[in-house]
Amino acid sequence: MSIEIRAIEPTKKELKAYVKFGIDLYRGNDCFVPPLVSDEIETLMPDKNPAFDFCESQSFMAYRDGKPAGRITAIINRAVNERTGRKEARFGFVDFTDDKEVVDQLFLAAENWARARGMEEIIGPMGFTDMDHEGMLIEGFDELGTMATIYNYAYYPKHLERLGYAKDTDWVEYRMTVPDSVPDKYRRVADIVRRKYNLRNVHFKSVNKLKDRYGQELFGLINEAYDQLYGYSPLSPRQIDYYIKKYLGVLRLDCISVIVDADDRLVGVGISIPSLSRALQKSHGKLFPFGWVHFLRALYGKNDVVDLMLVAIRPEYQSRGVNALLFDDLIPAYKKNGYRFAESNLELEDNASVQLQWQYFERRQHRRRRAFRKRL
C-alpha cells in the first residue's frame, strides 16, 4: 500500500477538499463540532487572510492508496519569532487516520518545510494567530466541543509523543452552571470597584454603534491584555479591520459587556455567544443553502449553553476586581435568555488569576488540551 504526500495549492478548490477531509474524518462523532467551512478556507488563503502579511505557510495532504488520510499546515509567524528571538515554526489544521506511516510522512513533510526555511523548532497545534484554533485535546474526548476549540481523537497525542513531541503548555476548560443570581461576593466587589475607579457598564442597541465607537479600541485592548500570553501574535491594523467586519456583526448585544471609565475609555470587555456547536453539526459547517436557519435558531431561539469567548481587562486594572462588573452585568442576561451552562473555552493552566474568577461558580474542569514542541 502506497502513501503520497501532496503540497496543497491555496486555491478555493484544493482548500475545500482539505477542509472537507478534516470534517469527514469525524462523521458520526457526536462530540466533534465542524468549523464554518467558508471561514476555514478563507483563513488558509494568502489573498484573504491579513495574517499572511507576516506569516507564510504550506499545507500538505496525505493519501493512502489514492484516498485522503491526513492533513497538516506548516506555518512560520515572523512577527512572533521577532518578538521571541526564536526560529520557530508552527503546525496546525492537523488531522489524520490512525496510521503510523501516514502520520510519519505527514509530519516529516511539515518538518522538512520548516527546516528548509531555517527553523529550529516546531510547535502546535497552533494557527497563524490566536484568533485561530489551537491546542490538541488530551482529556475530554467524550465532551461536546465548542466552535472556538479543536476536537481530535484520543490517538492523536499518542502519535505526537511517539514522534518525539513533548508538552510545551496546557490549556484547561471549565463548564460552569449559570447561577440563579449574581453571587453576593461578585455583587459586593462590583459595587466597590465601580465606585472606587468610577467605572460603568455601557450597552448598545445597535451593532454598528458598538463597532463605530469601540471596535478599534476593543481589539487594541485585546492586544494589550493578551500580550504576554503563550505564543501571542499581536493583531495588526489590517487584521483588526478584518475581524471587526467579520465577527462583531454576528454577536448578540445582550451577551456583550463593555466597561468604560469616566472618560469613556475602554477598560474591559466580556464577549460571549450562545453555543453554536449543535448548529454547526446540523449544518455540517455550511451557511447555505439552509445552514443559516440552524444558526439563527441557536442565536435567538431556545439554547441552554453560552460560550464565553473572551474576557480582556486593561493591564493596569487587572487583579483589581474589574471582572466582577462583567459577571454583575451578564448573569442576569444569561438567566433571562435561559442559559443554564457556560463554557469557559481555553485558559492557560498556569494562569491563576483567570482560574480564580470562577471560584464562586459551580464548575467542573472537563477538557484539557496541549501544545507540543519538538527540536528540528
C-alpha positions as CSV (number, residue, x, y, z in Angstrom):
1,M,0.0,0.0,0.0
2,S,1.5,3.4,-1.0
3,I,1.5,6.7,0.7
4,E,1.6,10.0,-1.2
5,I,2.2,13.5,0.3
6,R,0.9,16.4,-1.8
7,A,1.6,20.0,-1.3
8,I,-1.7,21.9,-1.4
9,E,-2.1,25.0,-3.6
10,P,-4.0,27.8,-1.7
11,T,-6.9,27.8,-4.2
12,K,-10.5,27.5,-3.2
13,K,-10.9,24.2,-4.9
14,E,-7.9,22.5,-3.3
15,L,-8.6,24.0,0.1
16,K,-12.2,22.9,0.0
17,A,-11.0,19.3,-0.2
18,Y,-8.5,19.9,2.5
19,V,-11.2,21.3,4.9
20,K,-13.7,18.6,3.9
21,F,-11.3,15.8,4.9
22,G,-11.0,17.4,8.4
23,I,-14.8,17.1,8.7
24,D,-15.4,13.8,7.1
25,L,-12.9,12.1,9.4
26,Y,-15.3,12.6,12.3
27,R,-18.5,11.6,10.6
28,G,-20.9,10.1,13.2
29,N,-18.9,11.5,16.2
30,D,-21.4,13.4,18.4
31,C,-18.6,15.4,20.2
32,F,-17.0,16.9,17.0
33,V,-18.0,20.4,16.1
34,P,-17.1,21.2,12.4
35,P,-15.6,24.6,11.6
36,L,-17.5,27.0,9.4
37,V,-16.2,25.8,6.1
38,S,-16.0,29.2,4.4
39,D,-14.1,30.7,7.3
40,E,-11.6,27.8,7.3
41,I,-10.9,28.1,3.6
42,E,-10.5,31.9,3.9
43,T,-8.1,31.6,6.8
44,L,-5.8,29.5,4.6
45,M,-5.8,31.8,1.6
46,P,-3.0,34.4,1.4
47,D,-5.1,36.9,-0.5
48,K,-7.9,36.7,2.1
49,N,-6.2,36.4,5.5
50,P,-4.2,39.5,6.6
51,A,-2.1,37.3,8.8
52,F,-0.1,36.5,5.7
53,D,1.3,40.0,5.9
54,F,3.8,38.5,8.4
55,C,3.2,34.7,8.0
56,E,3.9,32.1,5.4
57,S,2.6,28.6,5.3
58,Q,2.3,25.4,3.3
59,S,-0.5,22.8,3.6
60,F,0.0,19.1,2.9
61,M,-2.3,16.2,2.4
62,A,-1.5,12.5,2.8
63,Y,-3.1,9.9,0.6
64,R,-3.2,6.2,1.3
65,D,-3.8,4.3,-2.0
66,G,-5.2,7.4,-3.5
67,K,-7.6,8.1,-0.6
68,P,-7.2,11.1,1.7
69,A,-5.7,10.0,5.0
70,G,-4.3,13.1,6.7
71,R,-3.6,16.9,6.5
72,I,-1.3,19.4,8.1
73,T,-0.4,23.1,7.7
74,A,3.1,24.3,8.5
75,I,3.3,28.0,9.4
76,I,6.0,30.5,10.2
77,N,4.8,33.6,12.1
78,R,7.7,36.1,11.6
79,A,6.1,38.6,13.9
80,V,6.2,36.2,16.9
81,N,9.7,35.0,16.0
82,E,10.9,38.6,16.0
83,R,9.4,39.1,19.5
84,T,10.8,35.9,21.0
85,G,14.1,35.7,19.1
86,R,13.3,32.0,18.3
87,K,13.4,30.2,15.0
88,E,10.1,28.5,15.4
89,A,7.6,27.0,13.0
90,R,4.0,26.0,13.9
91,F,1.8,23.2,12.7
92,G,-1.9,23.4,12.7
93,F,-5.2,22.4,10.9
94,V,-3.9,18.8,11.5
95,D,-6.0,15.6,11.2
96,F,-5.1,12.1,10.3
97,T,-6.2,8.5,10.4
98,D,-4.8,6.1,13.0
99,D,-2.0,5.1,10.6
100,K,1.7,5.2,11.8
101,E,3.1,5.5,8.3
102,V,0.7,8.3,7.3
103,V,1.4,10.3,10.4
104,D,5.2,9.9,10.0
105,Q,5.2,11.1,6.4
106,L,2.7,13.9,7.1
107,F,4.8,15.4,9.9
108,L,8.0,14.8,8.1
109,A,6.7,17.0,5.2
110,A,5.9,19.8,7.6
111,E,9.2,19.5,9.5
112,N,11.3,19.4,6.3
113,W,9.4,22.5,5.0
114,A,10.3,24.3,8.3
115,R,13.9,23.2,8.3
116,A,14.4,24.4,4.7
117,R,13.5,27.9,5.9
118,G,15.9,27.9,8.8
119,M,13.6,26.9,11.6
120,E,15.0,25.1,14.6
121,E,11.8,24.2,16.4
122,I,8.2,23.4,15.6
123,I,5.2,23.7,18.0
124,G,1.5,23.1,17.7
125,P,-1.3,22.7,17.1
126,M,-1.4,26.4,16.6
127,G,-2.8,28.7,13.9
128,F,-1.5,31.8,12.3
129,T,-2.6,33.9,15.3
130,D,-4.6,33.4,18.5
131,M,-7.8,34.0,16.5
132,D,-7.3,30.5,15.1
133,H,-7.9,27.2,16.8
134,E,-5.0,25.9,19.0
135,G,-4.2,23.1,21.4
136,M,-4.6,19.3,20.9
137,L,-7.3,17.7,23.0
138,I,-5.7,15.3,25.6
139,E,-8.7,15.0,28.0
140,G,-12.4,15.2,27.5
141,F,-12.9,13.2,24.3
142,D,-16.5,12.4,25.4
143,E,-17.4,16.1,25.8
144,L,-19.1,18.2,23.1
145,G,-16.7,20.7,21.7
146,T,-17.2,24.4,21.1
147,M,-16.9,26.5,17.9
148,A,-13.7,28.0,19.4
149,T,-11.8,24.8,20.0
150,I,-10.3,21.8,18.3
151,Y,-11.7,18.3,18.7
152,N,-9.5,15.3,17.9
153,Y,-9.4,11.6,18.5
154,A,-7.5,10.1,21.5
155,Y,-4.9,8.5,19.3
156,Y,-3.6,12.0,18.1
157,P,-1.4,12.8,21.1
158,K,0.0,9.3,21.2
159,H,1.3,9.7,17.7
160,L,2.9,13.0,18.6
161,E,4.7,11.6,21.6
162,R,5.9,8.7,19.5
163,L,7.4,11.2,17.0
164,G,9.3,13.0,19.8
165,Y,7.0,15.9,20.5
166,A,6.8,16.9,24.2
167,K,4.5,19.1,26.2
168,D,5.1,22.8,25.9
169,T,2.0,24.1,27.7
170,D,-1.5,23.1,28.5
171,W,-4.9,24.8,28.5
172,V,-7.9,23.8,30.6
173,E,-11.6,24.4,30.1
174,Y,-14.5,24.6,32.5
175,R,-18.2,24.1,32.3
176,M,-20.0,26.3,34.8
177,T,-23.6,26.3,36.0
178,V,-25.1,29.7,35.5
179,P,-26.3,30.7,39.0
180,D,-29.9,32.0,39.6
181,S,-28.5,35.4,40.6
182,V,-25.1,37.2,40.8
183,P,-23.1,35.6,43.6
184,D,-23.1,38.0,46.6
185,K,-19.3,38.2,46.6
186,Y,-19.2,39.4,43.0
187,R,-22.0,41.9,43.6
188,R,-20.2,43.4,46.5
189,V,-16.9,43.6,44.7
190,A,-18.6,45.1,41.6
191,D,-20.2,47.9,43.7
192,I,-16.9,48.7,45.4
193,V,-14.8,48.7,42.2
194,R,-17.4,50.7,40.3
195,R,-17.3,53.5,42.9
196,K,-13.5,53.3,43.5
197,Y,-12.5,53.6,39.9
198,N,-15.5,55.5,38.6
199,L,-16.4,52.7,36.1
200,R,-19.6,51.8,34.4
201,N,-21.1,49.3,32.0
202,V,-22.3,50.6,28.7
203,H,-24.9,48.9,26.5
204,F,-25.8,49.2,22.8
205,K,-28.9,48.8,20.8
206,S,-27.1,48.8,17.5
207,V,-24.1,46.6,16.4
208,N,-23.0,49.4,14.1
209,K,-22.8,51.8,17.1
210,L,-20.7,49.3,19.0
211,K,-18.4,48.8,16.0
212,D,-18.0,52.5,15.3
213,R,-17.5,53.6,18.9
214,Y,-15.4,50.7,20.3
215,G,-14.4,48.4,17.5
216,Q,-10.8,49.5,17.0
217,E,-10.3,50.1,20.7
218,L,-11.7,46.7,21.6
219,F,-9.1,44.8,19.6
220,G,-6.4,47.2,20.8
221,L,-7.4,46.2,24.3
222,I,-7.1,42.5,23.4
223,N,-3.6,43.2,22.2
224,E,-2.7,44.8,25.5
225,A,-4.4,42.3,27.7
226,Y,-3.1,39.2,25.9
227,D,0.4,40.5,25.0
228,Q,2.3,38.3,27.5
229,L,0.3,35.1,27.0
230,Y,1.7,32.0,25.4
231,G,2.6,32.4,21.7
232,Y,0.5,35.6,21.4
233,S,0.7,37.3,17.9
234,P,-0.4,40.9,18.2
235,L,-3.2,41.8,15.8
236,S,-2.1,44.2,13.1
237,P,-4.3,47.2,12.0
238,R,-5.3,45.2,8.9
239,Q,-6.3,42.2,11.0
240,I,-8.3,44.4,13.4
241,D,-10.2,45.9,10.4
242,Y,-10.8,42.4,9.1
243,Y,-12.1,41.0,12.4
244,I,-14.3,44.0,13.1
245,K,-16.1,43.4,9.7
246,K,-16.1,39.6,10.1
247,Y,-17.2,38.9,13.7
248,L,-18.7,41.9,15.5
249,G,-21.8,42.0,13.4
250,V,-22.9,38.4,14.3
251,L,-22.8,38.9,18.1
252,R,-25.8,39.2,20.4
253,L,-25.6,42.6,22.1
254,D,-27.0,41.3,25.4
255,C,-24.2,38.8,25.5
256,I,-21.5,41.5,25.5
257,S,-20.4,43.5,28.5
258,V,-18.4,46.7,27.9
259,I,-16.7,48.6,30.9
260,V,-15.5,52.2,30.5
261,D,-14.0,54.8,32.8
262,A,-15.1,58.4,33.4
263,D,-13.6,59.5,30.1
264,D,-15.4,56.7,28.1
265,R,-12.1,54.9,27.7
266,L,-12.4,51.2,27.3
267,V,-11.3,49.3,30.5
268,G,-12.7,45.8,30.0
269,V,-14.9,43.7,27.8
270,G,-16.5,40.3,28.0
271,I,-17.8,38.7,24.8
272,S,-20.0,35.6,24.8
273,I,-22.2,34.0,22.3
274,P,-25.0,31.3,22.6
275,S,-23.4,28.0,21.8
276,L,-23.3,27.2,18.0
277,S,-22.0,23.7,18.5
278,R,-25.2,21.9,17.6
279,A,-25.9,24.4,14.8
280,L,-22.6,23.7,13.2
281,Q,-23.2,20.0,13.5
282,K,-26.6,20.2,11.9
283,S,-25.4,22.4,9.1
284,H,-22.1,20.4,8.6
285,G,-20.3,23.7,8.8
286,K,-22.1,25.4,5.9
287,L,-24.3,28.5,6.0
288,F,-26.0,27.8,2.7
289,P,-28.4,26.7,1.5
290,F,-30.1,26.2,4.9
291,G,-27.4,26.2,7.5
292,W,-28.2,29.8,8.4
293,V,-31.6,28.6,9.8
294,H,-29.8,26.5,12.4
295,F,-27.5,29.4,13.3
296,L,-30.4,31.8,13.8
297,R,-32.2,29.3,16.0
298,A,-29.1,28.8,18.1
299,L,-28.5,32.5,18.4
300,Y,-32.1,33.7,19.1
301,G,-34.1,30.5,19.9
302,K,-34.0,28.0,22.7
303,N,-30.4,27.4,23.8
304,D,-29.2,26.4,27.3
305,V,-25.4,26.9,26.8
306,V,-23.5,30.1,26.3
307,D,-19.8,30.2,25.2
308,L,-17.5,32.7,27.0
309,M,-15.4,33.7,24.0
310,L,-13.0,36.2,25.7
311,V,-12.5,38.4,28.6
312,A,-10.0,41.3,28.3
313,I,-9.1,43.8,31.0
314,R,-6.7,46.7,30.6
315,P,-3.4,45.7,32.2
316,E,-3.5,48.5,34.9
317,Y,-6.9,47.3,36.0
318,Q,-6.1,43.6,36.2
319,S,-6.4,41.8,39.6
320,R,-8.5,44.7,40.9
321,G,-11.9,43.1,40.8
322,V,-13.0,44.6,37.5
323,N,-14.1,41.1,36.2
324,A,-16.9,41.3,38.8
325,L,-18.5,44.1,36.8
326,L,-18.7,41.7,33.8
327,F,-20.5,39.0,35.9
328,D,-22.8,41.5,37.5
329,D,-23.8,42.7,34.0
330,L,-24.0,39.4,32.2
331,I,-25.5,36.8,34.6
332,P,-29.0,38.5,34.6
333,A,-29.0,38.5,30.8
334,Y,-28.0,34.8,30.8
335,K,-30.8,33.9,33.1
336,K,-33.3,35.9,31.1
337,N,-32.2,34.1,27.9
338,G,-32.5,30.6,29.6
339,Y,-28.8,29.8,29.5
340,R,-28.1,27.1,32.2
341,F,-24.4,26.4,31.5
342,A,-21.4,28.4,30.4
343,E,-18.3,27.1,28.6
344,S,-15.1,28.9,29.5
345,N,-13.1,27.8,26.4
346,L,-9.3,27.9,26.7
347,E,-7.4,29.1,29.7
348,L,-3.7,28.5,30.3
349,E,-3.2,26.0,33.1
350,D,-0.8,28.3,35.0
351,N,-2.9,31.5,34.7
352,A,-4.0,31.6,38.3
353,S,-5.8,35.0,38.0
354,V,-8.1,33.6,35.3
355,Q,-8.8,30.4,37.3
356,L,-9.8,32.4,40.4
357,Q,-12.6,34.3,38.6
358,W,-14.6,31.0,38.5
359,Q,-14.2,30.2,42.2
360,Y,-17.7,31.2,43.3
361,F,-19.4,29.2,40.5
362,E,-20.4,25.6,40.4
363,R,-18.0,24.2,37.8
364,R,-16.1,21.2,36.6
365,Q,-12.8,21.1,34.6
366,H,-13.9,18.9,31.7
367,R,-11.3,19.4,28.9
368,R,-7.6,19.8,28.7
369,R,-5.5,20.4,25.6
370,R,-1.8,20.7,24.8
371,A,0.7,22.5,22.6
372,F,3.6,20.2,21.7
373,R,7.2,21.2,20.9
374,K,10.0,19.4,19.0
375,R,13.5,20.4,18.1
376,L,14.2,20.1,14.4
